[in-house]
């Protein structure tokens, strides 16, 4: 059931209808086979308003409570118009989330906006990954409204991981990754308060160490916790010596709450 805040959300849809329980998307770009397919696919995730005219897209973003803007950076769309949509939208609404649809995430126009915290969306689009990314964005927005910290969790799917995430959700906005590169990128691109890493199988220990090392290198002051059944093992001691904080399994969540309050950035 939608919350009172969701029911009060102001979104003036061109179609005249909007489900407040679903995210509101604004899509900008020239008409093309990609754009038509993208719109039809993303309708399964949220409510869509599409614009091929730059000024109309900008006006819509400013006048409505849009959750996420998707802008096409490739021809036949004009990347300069997409940049204008981003720049004006971010200036008017600093917390508005932007995704850039592109076949070349490393191009100069895309990287310029990525440096300003836009998120590249590689073509062809992986819609299952996009659904997860949208859910993460929406969870962060909801947590921000509640004043909850943002947590990045890395580890393979397991009974422990599912239980851990479920308990952690009452204390923070949780984004879970099984891919080390995605976890690292998320930490780099977002204001993450905590990183939680599983150090035990079925999680690959080398990948866990890589996530720890990369996050520490990019953000030296970030609090990184690692979950393990053996806090006295050589890998555990190595991470502890580098500033990692051990969480002994089975996890005492009351104690973890106190640790999070102590280390909250």
C-alpha positions in Angstrom: 0.0 0.0 0.0 1.3 3.5 -0.9 2.4 5.7 1.9 0.8 9.1 2.6 3.9 10.7 1.0 3.5 8.6 -2.1 -0.2 9.3 -2.4 0.6 13.0 -2.2 3.2 12.9 -4.9 2.6 15.5 -7.6 3.1 14.0 -11.0 1.1 15.5 -13.8 1.0 12.7 -16.5 0.3 13.5 -20.1 -2.0 10.4 -20.0 -3.7 11.8 -16.9 -2.9 8.8 -14.7 0.0 7.9 -12.4 0.4 5.1 -9.9 2.0 6.8 -6.8 3.4 3.4 -5.7 5.5 3.2 -8.9 8.6 5.3 -9.7 8.0 8.2 -12.1 10.4 8.3 -15.1 11.1 11.1 -17.6 12.7 9.9 -20.8 14.4 12.2 -23.2 15.8 11.4 -26.7 15.0 11.4 -30.4 12.6 8.8 -31.8 14.4 5.7 -32.8 14.1 1.9 -32.7 16.2 1.9 -29.5 14.0 4.5 -27.9 10.7 2.8 -28.8 12.0 -0.5 -27.4 13.4 1.2 -24.3 10.1 2.9 -23.5 8.1 -0.3 -23.9 10.6 -2.2 -21.7 10.9 0.3 -18.9 7.1 0.7 -18.6 7.3 -2.6 -16.8 9.4 -0.9 -14.1 7.7 2.5 -13.6 5.4 5.1 -15.1 6.9 6.8 -18.2 6.7 10.2 -19.7 8.6 10.5 -23.0 9.8 13.7 -24.6 11.8 14.3 -27.9 11.9 18.0 -27.3 14.5 19.3 -24.9 12.6 22.2 -23.4 9.4 20.1 -22.8 11.5 17.5 -21.0 13.2 20.2 -18.8 9.8 21.8 -18.0 8.3 18.4 -17.0 11.2 17.6 -14.7 11.0 21.0 -13.0 7.3 21.0 -12.6 6.8 17.4 -11.4 8.1 15.0 -8.7 10.1 12.9 -11.1 12.2 10.1 -9.6 14.6 9.3 -12.4 15.5 10.9 -15.8 16.8 8.8 -18.6 18.6 10.7 -21.4 19.8 9.2 -24.7 23.4 10.3 -25.5 23.7 8.6 -28.9 22.6 9.6 -32.4 20.0 10.4 -33.6 19.6 12.1 -30.2 21.8 15.1 -29.7 24.1 14.6 -26.7 24.2 18.4 -26.3 20.5 18.5 -25.7 20.7 15.6 -23.3 23.5 17.5 -21.5 21.2 20.5 -21.2 18.4 18.4 -19.7 20.9 17.0 -17.2 22.5 20.4 -16.3 19.2 22.3 -15.9 17.4 19.4 -14.1 20.3 18.9 -11.7 20.6 22.7 -11.1 16.9 23.0 -10.2 16.7 19.6 -8.4 20.2 18.6 -7.1 19.0 15.2 -5.8 17.3 14.1 -9.1 18.7 10.9 -10.4 20.0 10.7 -14.0 20.8 7.7 -16.2 22.6 8.2 -19.6 21.8 5.7 -22.3 24.9 5.2 -24.3 26.9 2.7 -26.4 30.1 4.3 -25.3 30.3 4.9 -21.6 33.8 6.2 -21.8 33.1 9.0 -24.4 34.0 12.5 -23.3 30.3 13.8 -23.2 29.2 10.8 -21.0 32.2 11.0 -18.7 31.7 14.7 -18.2 28.3 14.0 -16.8 29.4 10.9 -14.9 31.8 13.1 -13.0 28.7 15.0 -11.9 27.1 11.8 -10.6 25.1 10.8 -13.6 24.9 7.1 -14.1 25.8 5.5 -17.5 23.5 2.8 -18.9 25.3 0.6 -21.4 23.5 -0.4 -24.6 22.2 -3.0 -25.2 20.4 -2.5 -21.9 20.3 -5.3 -19.3 16.8 -4.7 -18.0 17.1 -7.1 -15.0 20.2 -5.1 -13.9 18.3 -1.8 -14.6 15.4 -3.0 -12.5 17.8 -3.6 -9.6 19.5 -0.3 -10.1 16.1 1.5 -10.1 15.2 -0.3 -6.9 18.5 0.8 -5.3 17.9 4.4 -6.3 14.3 4.4 -4.9 15.5 2.8 -1.7 18.1 5.5 -1.3 15.6 8.2 -1.8 13.2 6.7 0.8 16.1 6.2 3.3 17.2 9.8 2.8 13.7 11.0 3.6 13.8 8.9 6.8 17.4 9.9 7.7 18.7 6.4 7.3 22.4 5.7 6.4 23.3 4.1 3.0 24.9 0.6 3.1 26.6 -1.3 0.3 26.6 -5.1 0.9 28.9 -7.4 -1.1 28.6 -11.2 -1.0 27.3 -14.3 -2.8 23.7 -15.3 -2.5 23.3 -17.5 0.6 21.0 -18.1 3.5 23.3 -16.0 5.7 23.3 -13.1 3.1 19.5 -13.1 2.8 19.0 -13.1 6.6 21.7 -10.4 7.0 20.2 -8.1 4.4 16.7 -8.5 5.9 17.9 -7.5 9.3 20.1 -4.6 8.0 17.1 -3.1 6.1 15.6 -1.9 9.4 18.7 0.2 10.1 19.8 1.4 6.6 19.1 1.7 2.9 20.7 -1.5 1.6 22.2 -2.1 -1.9 23.4 -5.7 -2.3 25.9 -6.8 -5.0 27.3 -10.2 -6.0 29.5 -8.6 -8.6 32.7 -7.0 -7.1 33.0 -4.3 -9.9 29.4 -3.2 -9.4 29.9 -3.0 -5.7 33.0 -0.9 -6.1 31.4 1.4 -8.7 28.4 1.9 -6.4 30.7 3.0 -3.5 32.6 5.3 -5.9 29.5 7.0 -7.3 27.3 7.3 -4.1 27.4 8.7 -0.6 27.8 5.4 1.1 28.0 5.3 4.9 28.9 1.6 5.4 30.3 -1.2 3.4 29.6 -4.8 4.5 31.6 -7.7 3.0 31.1 -11.4 3.4 34.5 -13.1 3.8 33.3 -16.7 3.9 32.3 -19.2 1.2 30.3 -19.3 -1.1 31.6 -15.7 -1.5 35.0 -15.5 -3.3 37.5 -14.3 -0.7 39.7 -12.6 -3.3 36.7 -10.7 -4.6 35.8 -9.6 -1.1 39.4 -8.4 -0.5 39.3 -6.5 -3.8 36.1 -4.7 -2.8 37.7 -3.8 0.5 40.9 -2.6 -1.0 39.3 -0.5 -3.7 36.7 1.1 -1.5 39.4 2.0 1.1 41.6 3.4 -1.6 38.8 5.6 -3.1 37.2 6.6 0.2 39.8 6.2 3.0 37.4 7.3 5.8 34.6 4.9 4.9 33.6 2.3 7.5 34.0 -1.2 6.1 32.7 -4.2 8.1 33.5 -7.8 7.1 31.4 -10.8 8.2 33.2 -14.0 9.1 32.9 -17.1 11.1 36.6 -16.9 12.0 37.8 -13.5 13.1 41.2 -15.0 13.9 41.9 -16.2 10.4 44.8 -14.7 8.5 42.5 -12.9 5.9 40.4 -11.5 8.8 43.5 -10.3 10.7 44.8 -8.7 7.4 41.6 -6.7 6.9 41.5 -5.7 10.6 45.0 -4.4 10.3 43.9 -2.2 7.4 41.0 -0.7 9.3 38.3 -3.3 8.6 35.8 -4.0 11.4 35.1 -7.7 12.0 31.5 -9.0 12.5 31.5 -12.4 14.0 29.0 -14.9 12.7 26.3 -15.6 13.9 25.7 -11.8 13.9 24.5 -10.1 17.1 22.3 -7.4 15.4 21.9 -5.4 18.6 25.7 -5.1 18.9 25.9 -4.3 15.2 23.5 -1.4 15.6 25.7 0.0 18.3 28.8 -0.4 16.1 27.0 1.3 13.2 26.0 4.3 15.4 29.6 4.5 16.6 31.1 4.5 13.1 28.4 6.4 11.2 30.1 8.9 8.9 
